[in-house]
Amino acid sequence: MHILLSIIMIAILWKSGLWRDWQKYHTVMLYFVMGNLLYNFLTANYFLWRLDADFISNHTLTEMLYTFIIFPITTLLFMGNYPVGKRKILLHYLWYISWYVFVEWIFSKAGYIEYQYGWNILWSAFFDCFMFPMLRLFYKKPIIAYLISIVIGAFFLWWFKVPVHIPVEERGK
């Protein structure tokens, strides 16, 4: 499923032609990538959600697929199609949030994503409601986006009691 999603995303990006604008949104793609890498680093051995491998041999390689293919493509599609007008912008956000939640729901039902430590699809939907506006904010005002990201990240670490004070190898014992 993860590889199929990657292939579909590549095809959508290729057909849209937005891959040509990668330089315009390069920093936003890196922001998204950095956020996912930071999640994986801070929650190592205490993942709130975990992508279960399909054809790829393990969680780490599956995460790399998302980090370096799916999330940058999402960024290009989201930013490259960003509309003008409040109603269109709202619909744009709802479209991307809905698709992210829908795909995750399918993956959870099919057993390709596992929730732990109180995380669930509702938390993912809540997170997506922050994530997409943060991509746009980062494009417009990166320093403010970084500061807000620290607050949001700290909230999730606190709320879900992620034991960042415990060495990775001792977590989950």
Long-range contacts (C-beta under 8 A, 24 or more apart in sequence): 1-54, 1-106, 1-107, 1-110, 1-112, 2-51, 2-53, 2-54, 2-55, 2-56, 2-62, 2-65, 2-66, 2-112, 3-54, 3-55, 3-56, 3-65, 5-70, 5-103, 6-65, 6-69, 6-70, 9-69, 9-70, 9-73, 9-74, 10-69, 10-73, 12-73, 12-77, 13-73, 13-76, 13-77, 16-77, 16-80, 16-81, 18-76, 18-77, 18-80, 18-81, 19-76, 21-76, 21-80, 22-72, 22-76, 24-79, 25-75, 25-76, 25-79, 25-80, 25-139, 27-138, 27-139, 27-142, 28-75, 28-79, 28-135, 28-138, 28-139, 29-71, 29-72, 29-75, 29-76, 31-135, 31-138, 31-142, 31-145, 32-71, 32-72, 32-74, 32-75, 32-135, 33-67, 33-68, 33-71, 33-72, 35-149, 36-63, 36-66, 36-67, 36-71, 37-67, 38-153, 40-67, 42-153, 42-157, 42-162, 42-164, 43-162, 44-168, 44-171, 45-168, 45-169, 45-171, 45-172, 46-116, 46-117, 46-162, 46-163, 46-171, 46-172, 47-116, 48-115, 48-116, 48-117, 48-118, 48-119, 48-123, 48-156, 48-160, 48-162, 49-113, 49-114, 49-115, 49-116, 49-119, 49-124, 50-113, 50-114, 50-116, 51-107, 51-112, 51-113, 52-111, 52-112, 52-113, 52-114, 54-112, 74-100, 75-135, 78-132, 78-135, 78-136, 79-135, 79-136, 79-139, 82-136, 93-132, 93-133, 96-128, 96-132, 97-125, 97-128, 97-129, 97-132, 100-124, 100-128, 101-125, 101-128, 117-160, 117-161, 117-162, 118-160, 119-160, 127-156
